[in-house]
Amino acid sequence: MAIRVMHFGLGPIGTAVARQVATRRGFKVVGAVDIDPEKVGRDVGIVAGLKRRLGTKVSSDALTALRRSKPDVVVLCTSSSLRVVTAQIETILRARVPIVSTTEELSYPVSSNARWARKIDRLAKQAKAAVLGTGVNPGFTMDALPITLTGVCERVDRVEVDRIQDARTRRLPFQKKIGSGLTRAQFRNRVKEGTVRHVGLAESVSMIADALGWKLDRIADRIKPKIATKRVASRFLTVAAGEVCGLVQDGVGYRAGKAVIKLHMEAYLGAPESYDAVRITGSPRLAMKLAGGVHGDIATASIVVNSIPKVLAAPAGLQTMRDLPIPSYVSS
């Protein structure tokens, strides 16, 4: 019996998930919700960019869509903010349906989001449904992956992760989120506003620390611009020399005054090499590098779909990638 999936949010990531669900065995698209009037009323297959209709139309009303589609799970892809998505999650849980979400702040809620996390956990337990926040980052490359690697260590002293991306291969919203094309002054202002930044480093640092049993003194999240030394262009943007072509961001966890977790991210147009690397200082020392890096959009959609069976089998409540069995690709 195919798993019945309802999609809540059909932006670039939401449609990527919908395409996978529609084309992979064992899953079936049964409903969809979005606020974009140009998508409402249209067939999900057409909205998702498939060459066929799925016989399911996009609705603007979540409650109506839940009642009509009777899904086994809802995939929520609407916002990075836990505060923003809490009301949406509450609506879904009223229907007693499990959730897999790409909301970065849901992946491992930090203290500033504890209020919302407690509410979601309580509602999920009342609904007897599991809720998971996941993605490629946070959710895998900078937290679940290094945590898994420490499973062969007898001692861990330090964890370092590098994620370097040539953002020319990414979608336009991502290029804007990292500040491509801005002046230095505009970049500083957008960082202050919170509109230019990668969301999730503090969450990933916290997940690693808790997995290792480390109590951190503090977590620092530092952002600076990457300045183009020559003209660089993607198919969406052209950046002149001297303008911002992306960002450099570090999430650092301190324990007893020492930096024991360092997550270093560079995402900018024209990076000479894309890769993901993990270094574990301890016994044994471990180092790995994924040449070419883990493609953000494909990987995010994939880990969401691959996590669905794990969430359906999970205990009720707010879960994290630390709590669930490791997801894997399943052909059917």
Contacts in CASP RR format, 6 or more apart in sequence:
PFRMAT RR
TARGET T0000
AUTHOR 0000-0000-0000
METHOD contacts of the structure
MODEL  1
MAIRVMHFGLGPIGTAVARQVATRRGFKVVGAVDIDPEKVGRDVGIVAGL
KRRLGTKVSSDALTALRRSKPDVVVLCTSSSLRVVTAQIETILRARVPIV
STTEELSYPVSSNARWARKIDRLAKQAKAAVLGTGVNPGFTMDALPITLT
GVCERVDRVEVDRIQDARTRRLPFQKKIGSGLTRAQFRNRVKEGTVRHVG
LAESVSMIADALGWKLDRIADRIKPKIATKRVASRFLTVAAGEVCGLVQD
GVGYRAGKAVIKLHMEAYLGAPESYDAVRITGSPRLAMKLAGGVHGDIAT
ASIVVNSIPKVLAAPAGLQTMRDLPIPSYVSS
2 25 0 8 1.000
2 26 0 8 1.000
2 27 0 8 1.000
2 28 0 8 1.000
3 26 0 8 1.000
3 27 0 8 1.000
3 28 0 8 1.000
3 72 0 8 1.000
3 73 0 8 1.000
3 308 0 8 1.000
3 309 0 8 1.000
3 312 0 8 1.000
4 28 0 8 1.000
4 30 0 8 1.000
4 69 0 8 1.000
4 70 0 8 1.000
4 71 0 8 1.000
4 72 0 8 1.000
4 73 0 8 1.000
5 21 0 8 1.000
5 27 0 8 1.000
5 28 0 8 1.000
5 29 0 8 1.000
5 30 0 8 1.000
5 31 0 8 1.000
5 71 0 8 1.000
5 72 0 8 1.000
5 73 0 8 1.000
5 74 0 8 1.000
5 75 0 8 1.000
5 308 0 8 1.000
6 29 0 8 1.000
6 30 0 8 1.000
6 31 0 8 1.000
6 32 0 8 1.000
6 33 0 8 1.000
6 65 0 8 1.000
6 66 0 8 1.000
6 69 0 8 1.000
6 71 0 8 1.000
6 73 0 8 1.000
6 74 0 8 1.000
6 75 0 8 1.000
6 97 0 8 1.000
7 14 0 8 1.000
7 17 0 8 1.000
7 18 0 8 1.000
7 21 0 8 1.000
7 29 0 8 1.000
7 31 0 8 1.000
7 32 0 8 1.000
7 33 0 8 1.000
7 44 0 8 1.000
7 74 0 8 1.000
7 75 0 8 1.000
7 77 0 8 1.000
8 32 0 8 1.000
8 33 0 8 1.000
8 62 0 8 1.000
8 74 0 8 1.000
8 75 0 8 1.000
8 76 0 8 1.000
8 77 0 8 1.000
8 78 0 8 1.000
8 88 0 8 1.000
8 92 0 8 1.000
9 32 0 8 1.000
9 33 0 8 1.000
9 34 0 8 1.000
9 76 0 8 1.000
9 77 0 8 1.000
9 78 0 8 1.000
10 18 0 8 1.000
10 32 0 8 1.000
10 34 0 8 1.000
10 36 0 8 1.000
10 39 0 8 1.000
10 44 0 8 1.000
10 47 0 8 1.000
10 48 0 8 1.000
10 58 0 8 1.000
10 77 0 8 1.000
11 34 0 8 1.000
11 77 0 8 1.000
12 171 0 8 1.000
12 173 0 8 1.000
12 297 0 8 1.000
13 77 0 8 1.000
13 102 0 8 1.000
13 297 0 8 1.000
13 300 0 8 1.000
13 301 0 8 1.000
14 75 0 8 1.000
14 77 0 8 1.000
14 102 0 8 1.000
14 301 0 8 1.000
15 47 0 8 1.000
15 48 0 8 1.000
15 49 0 8 1.000
16 297 0 8 1.000
16 298 0 8 1.000
16 300 0 8 1.000
16 301 0 8 1.000
17 75 0 8 1.000
17 77 0 8 1.000
17 102 0 8 1.000
17 301 0 8 1.000
17 304 0 8 1.000
17 305 0 8 1.000
18 29 0 8 1.000
18 32 0 8 1.000
18 44 0 8 1.000
18 45 0 8 1.000
18 47 0 8 1.000
18 48 0 8 1.000
18 75 0 8 1.000
19 48 0 8 1.000
19 49 0 8 1.000
19 50 0 8 1.000
19 301 0 8 1.000
20 27 0 8 1.000
20 301 0 8 1.000
20 302 0 8 1.000
20 305 0 8 1.000
21 27 0 8 1.000
21 28 0 8 1.000
21 29 0 8 1.000
21 75 0 8 1.000
21 305 0 8 1.000
22 29 0 8 1.000
22 44 0 8 1.000
22 45 0 8 1.000
22 48 0 8 1.000
22 50 0 8 1.000
22 54 0 8 1.000
23 50 0 8 1.000
24 305 0 8 1.000
25 331 0 8 1.000
25 332 0 8 1.000
26 332 0 8 1.000
27 305 0 8 1.000
27 308 0 8 1.000
29 44 0 8 1.000
29 45 0 8 1.000
29 54 0 8 1.000
29 56 0 8 1.000
30 56 0 8 1.000
30 69 0 8 1.000
30 70 0 8 1.000
30 71 0 8 1.000
31 44 0 8 1.000
31 56 0 8 1.000
31 59 0 8 1.000
31 65 0 8 1.000
31 68 0 8 1.000
31 69 0 8 1.000
31 71 0 8 1.000
32 44 0 8 1.000
32 47 0 8 1.000
32 56 0 8 1.000
32 57 0 8 1.000
32 58 0 8 1.000
32 59 0 8 1.000
32 65 0 8 1.000
33 58 0 8 1.000
33 59 0 8 1.000
33 60 0 8 1.000
33 61 0 8 1.000
33 62 0 8 1.000
33 65 0 8 1.000
34 40 0 8 1.000
34 47 0 8 1.000
34 58 0 8 1.000
34 60 0 8 1.000
35 60 0 8 1.000
37 60 0 8 1.000
39 47 0 8 1.000
39 58 0 8 1.000
40 58 0 8 1.000
40 59 0 8 1.000
40 60 0 8 1.000
41 57 0 8 1.000
41 58 0 8 1.000
41 59 0 8 1.000
42 57 0 8 1.000
42 58 0 8 1.000
43 53 0 8 1.000
43 54 0 8 1.000
43 55 0 8 1.000
43 56 0 8 1.000
43 57 0 8 1.000
43 58 0 8 1.000
44 54 0 8 1.000
44 55 0 8 1.000
44 56 0 8 1.000
44 57 0 8 1.000
44 58 0 8 1.000
45 52 0 8 1.000
45 53 0 8 1.000
45 54 0 8 1.000
45 55 0 8 1.000
45 56 0 8 1.000
46 53 0 8 1.000
47 58 0 8 1.000
56 69 0 8 1.000
59 65 0 8 1.000
59 68 0 8 1.000
62 88 0 8 1.000
62 91 0 8 1.000
62 92 0 8 1.000
63 91 0 8 1.000
63 94 0 8 1.000
63 95 0 8 1.000
66 74 0 8 1.000
66 91 0 8 1.000
66 92 0 8 1.000
66 95 0 8 1.000
66 97 0 8 1.000
67 95 0 8 1.000
71 97 0 8 1.000
72 97 0 8 1.000
72 98 0 8 1.000
72 312 0 8 1.000
73 97 0 8 1.000
73 98 0 8 1.000
73 99 0 8 1.000
73 100 0 8 1.000
73 308 0 8 1.000
73 311 0 8 1.000
73 312 0 8 1.000
74 92 0 8 1.000
74 97 0 8 1.000
74 98 0 8 1.000
74 99 0 8 1.000
74 100 0 8 1.000
75 99 0 8 1.000
75 100 0 8 1.000
75 101 0 8 1.000
75 102 0 8 1.000
75 304 0 8 1.000
75 308 0 8 1.000
76 85 0 8 1.000
76 88 0 8 1.000
76 89 0 8 1.000
76 92 0 8 1.000
76 99 0 8 1.000
76 100 0 8 1.000
76 101 0 8 1.000
76 102 0 8 1.000
76 103 0 8 1.000
77 101 0 8 1.000
77 102 0 8 1.000
77 304 0 8 1.000
78 84 0 8 1.000
78 85 0 8 1.000
78 88 0 8 1.000
78 103 0 8 1.000
79 85 0 8 1.000
79 103 0 8 1.000
80 103 0 8 1.000
80 104 0 8 1.000
80 105 0 8 1.000
80 199 0 8 1.000
81 103 0 8 1.000
81 105 0 8 1.000
82 103 0 8 1.000
82 105 0 8 1.000
82 106 0 8 1.000
82 109 0 8 1.000
82 113 0 8 1.000
82 116 0 8 1.000
82 117 0 8 1.000
83 113 0 8 1.000
83 116 0 8 1.000
85 101 0 8 1.000
85 103 0 8 1.000
85 106 0 8 1.000
86 116 0 8 1.000
86 119 0 8 1.000
86 120 0 8 1.000
89 99 0 8 1.000
89 101 0 8 1.000
89 120 0 8 1.000
89 123 0 8 1.000
89 131 0 8 1.000
90 119 0 8 1.000
90 120 0 8 1.000
90 123 0 8 1.000
92 99 0 8 1.000
93 99 0 8 1.000
93 120 0 8 1.000
93 123 0 8 1.000
93 124 0 8 1.000
93 126 0 8 1.000
93 127 0 8 1.000
93 129 0 8 1.000
93 131 0 8 1.000
94 127 0 8 1.000
96 127 0 8 1.000
96 128 0 8 1.000
96 129 0 8 1.000
97 127 0 8 1.000
97 129 0 8 1.000
98 129 0 8 1.000
98 130 0 8 1.000
98 131 0 8 1.000
98 311 0 8 1.000
98 312 0 8 1.000
98 314 0 8 1.000
99 124 0 8 1.000
99 129 0 8 1.000
99 130 0 8 1.000
99 131 0 8 1.000
99 132 0 8 1.000
99 311 0 8 1.000
100 132 0 8 1.000
100 133 0 8 1.000
100 134 0 8 1.000
100 304 0 8 1.000
100 307 0 8 1.000
100 308 0 8 1.000
100 311 0 8 1.000
101 131 0 8 1.000
101 132 0 8 1.000
101 133 0 8 1.000
101 134 0 8 1.000
102 133 0 8 1.000
102 134 0 8 1.000
102 135 0 8 1.000
102 300 0 8 1.000
102 304 0 8 1.000
103 133 0 8 1.000
104 138 0 8 1.000
104 199 0 8 1.000
104 200 0 8 1.000
104 203 0 8 1.000
105 113 0 8 1.000
105 199 0 8 1.000
105 200 0 8 1.000
105 203 0 8 1.000
106 117 0 8 1.000
106 120 0 8 1.000
106 131 0 8 1.000
106 132 0 8 1.000
106 133 0 8 1.000
106 318 0 8 1.000
107 133 0 8 1.000
107 134 0 8 1.000
107 135 0 8 1.000
107 138 0 8 1.000
107 139 0 8 1.000
107 143 0 8 1.000
107 200 0 8 1.000
107 203 0 8 1.000
107 204 0 8 1.000
107 207 0 8 1.000
107 320 0 8 1.000
107 321 0 8 1.000
108 138 0 8 1.000
108 143 0 8 1.000
108 203 0 8 1.000
108 204 0 8 1.000
108 206 0 8 1.000
108 207 0 8 1.000
108 210 0 8 1.000
108 320 0 8 1.000
108 321 0 8 1.000
108 322 0 8 1.000
109 116 0 8 1.000
109 117 0 8 1.000
109 203 0 8 1.000
109 318 0 8 1.000
110 202 0 8 1.000
110 203 0 8 1.000
110 206 0 8 1.000
110 219 0 8 1.000
117 318 0 8 1.000
120 131 0 8 1.000
120 317 0 8 1.000
120 318 0 8 1.000
121 131 0 8 1.000
121 317 0 8 1.000
121 318 0 8 1.000
124 130 0 8 1.000
124 131 0 8 1.000
124 316 0 8 1.000
124 317 0 8 1.000
124 318 0 8 1.000
125 316 0 8 1.000
125 317 0 8 1.000
127 316 0 8 1.000
128 316 0 8 1.000
129 316 0 8 1.000
129 317 0 8 1.000
130 311 0 8 1.000
130 312 0 8 1.000
130 314 0 8 1.000
130 315 0 8 1.000
130 316 0 8 1.000
130 317 0 8 1.000
130 319 0 8 1.000
131 311 0 8 1.000
131 317 0 8 1.000
131 318 0 8 1.000
131 319 0 8 1.000
132 307 0 8 1.000
132 310 0 8 1.000
132 311 0 8 1.000
132 314 0 8 1.000
132 319 0 8 1.000
132 320 0 8 1.000
132 321 0 8 1.000
132 324 0 8 1.000
133 139 0 8 1.000
133 320 0 8 1.000
133 321 0 8 1.000
134 140 0 8 1.000
134 303 0 8 1.000
134 304 0 8 1.000
134 307 0 8 1.000
134 321 0 8 1.000
135 299 0 8 1.000
135 300 0 8 1.000
135 303 0 8 1.000
135 304 0 8 1.000
136 294 0 8 1.000
136 295 0 8 1.000
136 296 0 8 1.000
136 299 0 8 1.000
136 300 0 8 1.000
136 303 0 8 1.000
137 163 0 8 1.000
137 198 0 8 1.000
137 200 0 8 1.000
137 204 0 8 1.000
137 265 0 8 1.000
137 294 0 8 1.000
137 296 0 8 1.000
138 200 0 8 1.000
138 201 0 8 1.000
138 203 0 8 1.000
138 204 0 8 1.000
138 207 0 8 1.000
139 204 0 8 1.000
139 303 0 8 1.000
139 321 0 8 1.000
140 294 0 8 1.000
140 299 0 8 1.000
140 303 0 8 1.000
140 321 0 8 1.000
141 161 0 8 1.000
141 163 0 8 1.000
141 276 0 8 1.000
141 294 0 8 1.000
141 299 0 8 1.000
142 161 0 8 1.000
142 163 0 8 1.000
142 201 0 8 1.000
142 204 0 8 1.000
142 263 0 8 1.000
142 265 0 8 1.000
143 203 0 8 1.000
143 204 0 8 1.000
143 207 0 8 1.000
143 208 0 8 1.000
143 321 0 8 1.000
144 207 0 8 1.000
144 321 0 8 1.000
144 322 0 8 1.000
144 326 0 8 1.000
145 161 0 8 1.000
145 276 0 8 1.000
145 278 0 8 1.000
146 159 0 8 1.000
146 161 0 8 1.000
146 208 0 8 1.000
146 278 0 8 1.000
146 280 0 8 1.000
147 207 0 8 1.000
147 208 0 8 1.000
147 211 0 8 1.000
147 212 0 8 1.000
147 322 0 8 1.000
148 326 0 8 1.000
149 278 0 8 1.000
149 280 0 8 1.000
149 286 0 8 1.000
149 288 0 8 1.000
150 156 0 8 1.000
150 159 0 8 1.000
150 211 0 8 1.000
150 212 0 8 1.000
150 280 0 8 1.000
152 284 0 8 1.000
152 286 0 8 1.000
153 280 0 8 1.000
153 282 0 8 1.000
153 283 0 8 1.000
153 284 0 8 1.000
153 286 0 8 1.000
154 283 0 8 1.000
154 284 0 8 1.000
155 282 0 8 1.000
155 283 0 8 1.000
156 212 0 8 1.000
156 280 0 8 1.000
156 281 0 8 1.000
156 282 0 8 1.000
157 260 0 8 1.000
157 281 0 8 1.000
157 282 0 8 1.000
158 259 0 8 1.000
158 260 0 8 1.000
158 261 0 8 1.000
158 262 0 8 1.000
158 279 0 8 1.000
158 280 0 8 1.000
158 281 0 8 1.000
158 282 0 8 1.000
159 208 0 8 1.000
159 212 0 8 1.000
159 260 0 8 1.000
159 261 0 8 1.000
159 262 0 8 1.000
159 278 0 8 1.000
159 279 0 8 1.000
159 280 0 8 1.000
159 281 0 8 1.000
160 261 0 8 1.000
160 262 0 8 1.000
160 263 0 8 1.000
160 264 0 8 1.000
160 278 0 8 1.000
160 279 0 8 1.000
160 281 0 8 1.000
161 262 0 8 1.000
161 263 0 8 1.000
161 264 0 8 1.000
161 276 0 8 1.000
161 277 0 8 1.000
161 278 0 8 1.000
161 279 0 8 1.000
162 264 0 8 1.000
162 265 0 8 1.000
162 266 0 8 1.000
162 275 0 8 1.000
162 276 0 8 1.000
162 277 0 8 1.000
163 263 0 8 1.000
163 264 0 8 1.000
163 265 0 8 1.000
163 266 0 8 1.000
163 267 0 8 1.000
163 276 0 8 1.000
163 293 0 8 1.000
164 265 0 8 1.000
164 266 0 8 1.000
164 267 0 8 1.000
164 271 0 8 1.000
164 273 0 8 1.000
164 274 0 8 1.000
164 275 0 8 1.000
164 276 0 8 1.000
164 293 0 8 1.000
165 265 0 8 1.000
165 266 0 8 1.000
165 267 0 8 1.000
165 268 0 8 1.000
165 271 0 8 1.000
165 274 0 8 1.000
165 293 0 8 1.000
165 296 0 8 1.000
166 268 0 8 1.000
166 269 0 8 1.000
166 270 0 8 1.000
166 271 0 8 1.000
166 272 0 8 1.000
166 273 0 8 1.000
166 274 0 8 1.000
167 174 0 8 1.000
167 175 0 8 1.000
167 178 0 8 1.000
167 180 0 8 1.000
167 234 0 8 1.000
167 245 0 8 1.000
167 246 0 8 1.000
167 267 0 8 1.000
167 268 0 8 1.000
167 269 0 8 1.000
167 270 0 8 1.000
167 271 0 8 1.000
168 232 0 8 1.000
168 233 0 8 1.000
168 234 0 8 1.000
168 235 0 8 1.000
168 269 0 8 1.000
168 270 0 8 1.000
169 274 0 8 1.000
169 295 0 8 1.000
170 267 0 8 1.000
170 296 0 8 1.000
170 297 0 8 1.000
171 297 0 8 1.000
172 236 0 8 1.000
172 237 0 8 1.000
174 267 0 8 1.000
174 297 0 8 1.000
175 234 0 8 1.000
175 236 0 8 1.000
175 237 0 8 1.000
175 269 0 8 1.000
177 195 0 8 1.000
177 196 0 8 1.000
177 197 0 8 1.000
177 198 0 8 1.000
178 196 0 8 1.000
178 198 0 8 1.000
178 246 0 8 1.000
178 247 0 8 1.000
178 267 0 8 1.000
178 268 0 8 1.000
179 187 0 8 1.000
179 190 0 8 1.000
179 196 0 8 1.000
179 225 0 8 1.000
179 244 0 8 1.000
179 246 0 8 1.000
179 247 0 8 1.000
180 234 0 8 1.000
180 237 0 8 1.000
180 239 0 8 1.000
180 244 0 8 1.000
180 245 0 8 1.000
180 246 0 8 1.000
180 268 0 8 1.000
180 269 0 8 1.000
181 237 0 8 1.000
181 239 0 8 1.000
181 243 0 8 1.000
181 244 0 8 1.000
181 245 0 8 1.000
182 190 0 8 1.000
182 196 0 8 1.000
182 225 0 8 1.000
182 243 0 8 1.000
182 244 0 8 1.000
183 243 0 8 1.000
183 244 0 8 1.000
184 225 0 8 1.000
184 227 0 8 1.000
184 244 0 8 1.000
186 244 0 8 1.000
187 196 0 8 1.000
187 225 0 8 1.000
187 244 0 8 1.000
187 247 0 8 1.000
190 196 0 8 1.000
191 197 0 8 1.000
191 223 0 8 1.000
196 223 0 8 1.000
196 247 0 8 1.000
197 223 0 8 1.000
197 247 0 8 1.000
197 249 0 8 1.000
198 247 0 8 1.000
198 249 0 8 1.000
198 265 0 8 1.000
198 267 0 8 1.000
201 221 0 8 1.000
201 249 0 8 1.000
201 250 0 8 1.000
201 251 0 8 1.000
201 263 0 8 1.000
201 265 0 8 1.000
202 219 0 8 1.000
202 221 0 8 1.000
202 251 0 8 1.000
204 263 0 8 1.000
205 216 0 8 1.000
205 219 0 8 1.000
205 251 0 8 1.000
205 252 0 8 1.000
205 253 0 8 1.000
205 261 0 8 1.000
205 263 0 8 1.000
206 216 0 8 1.000
206 219 0 8 1.000
207 320 0 8 1.000
207 321 0 8 1.000
207 322 0 8 1.000
208 261 0 8 1.000
209 215 0 8 1.000
209 216 0 8 1.000
209 253 0 8 1.000
209 255 0 8 1.000
209 260 0 8 1.000
209 261 0 8 1.000
210 322 0 8 1.000
211 322 0 8 1.000
214 255 0 8 1.000
214 260 0 8 1.000
214 261 0 8 1.000
215 255 0 8 1.000
216 253 0 8 1.000
216 254 0 8 1.000
216 255 0 8 1.000
216 260 0 8 1.000
216 261 0 8 1.000
217 253 0 8 1.000
217 254 0 8 1.000
217 255 0 8 1.000
217 256 0 8 1.000
217 257 0 8 1.000
218 253 0 8 1.000
218 254 0 8 1.000
219 251 0 8 1.000
219 252 0 8 1.000
219 253 0 8 1.000
219 254 0 8 1.000
220 250 0 8 1.000
220 251 0 8 1.000
220 252 0 8 1.000
220 253 0 8 1.000
220 254 0 8 1.000
221 249 0 8 1.000
221 250 0 8 1.000
221 251 0 8 1.000
221 252 0 8 1.000
222 249 0 8 1.000
222 250 0 8 1.000
222 251 0 8 1.000
222 252 0 8 1.000
223 247 0 8 1.000
223 248 0 8 1.000
223 249 0 8 1.000
224 247 0 8 1.000
224 248 0 8 1.000
224 249 0 8 1.000
225 244 0 8 1.000
225 246 0 8 1.000
225 247 0 8 1.000
225 248 0 8 1.000
226 244 0 8 1.000
226 245 0 8 1.000
226 246 0 8 1.000
226 247 0 8 1.000
226 248 0 8 1.000
226 266 0 8 1.000
226 268 0 8 1.000
227 242 0 8 1.000
227 243 0 8 1.000
227 244 0 8 1.000
227 245 0 8 1.000
228 239 0 8 1.000
228 240 0 8 1.000
228 241 0 8 1.000
228 242 0 8 1.000
228 243 0 8 1.000
228 244 0 8 1.000
228 245 0 8 1.000
228 269 0 8 1.000
229 241 0 8 1.000
229 242 0 8 1.000
230 241 0 8 1.000
231 238 0 8 1.000
231 239 0 8 1.000
231 240 0 8 1.000
231 241 0 8 1.000
232 238 0 8 1.000
232 239 0 8 1.000
232 245 0 8 1.000
232 269 0 8 1.000
232 270 0 8 1.000
233 239 0 8 1.000
233 269 0 8 1.000
234 269 0 8 1.000
237 269 0 8 1.000
239 245 0 8 1.000
239 269 0 8 1.000
245 268 0 8 1.000
245 269 0 8 1.000
245 270 0 8 1.000
246 267 0 8 1.000
246 268 0 8 1.000
246 269 0 8 1.000
247 265 0 8 1.000
247 266 0 8 1.000
247 267 0 8 1.000
247 268 0 8 1.000
248 264 0 8 1.000
248 265 0 8 1.000
248 266 0 8 1.000
248 268 0 8 1.000
249 264 0 8 1.000
249 265 0 8 1.000
249 266 0 8 1.000
250 262 0 8 1.000
250 263 0 8 1.000
250 264 0 8 1.000
250 265 0 8 1.000
251 261 0 8 1.000
251 262 0 8 1.000
251 263 0 8 1.000
251 264 0 8 1.000
252 259 0 8 1.000
252 261 0 8 1.000
252 262 0 8 1.000
252 263 0 8 1.000
253 259 0 8 1.000
253 260 0 8 1.000
253 261 0 8 1.000
253 262 0 8 1.000
254 260 0 8 1.000
273 292 0 8 1.000
274 292 0 8 1.000
274 293 0 8 1.000
275 289 0 8 1.000
275 290 0 8 1.000
275 291 0 8 1.000
275 292 0 8 1.000
275 293 0 8 1.000
276 289 0 8 1.000
276 290 0 8 1.000
276 292 0 8 1.000
276 293 0 8 1.000
276 294 0 8 1.000
277 287 0 8 1.000
277 288 0 8 1.000
277 289 0 8 1.000
277 290 0 8 1.000
278 286 0 8 1.000
278 287 0 8 1.000
278 288 0 8 1.000
279 285 0 8 1.000
279 286 0 8 1.000
279 287 0 8 1.000
280 286 0 8 1.000
280 287 0 8 1.000
302 329 0 8 1.000
303 327 0 8 1.000
306 327 0 8 1.000
306 328 0 8 1.000
306 329 0 8 1.000
306 330 0 8 1.000
307 324 0 8 1.000
307 327 0 8 1.000
309 330 0 8 1.000
310 324 0 8 1.000
310 325 0 8 1.000
310 327 0 8 1.000
311 319 0 8 1.000
311 324 0 8 1.000
314 323 0 8 1.000
314 324 0 8 1.000
END
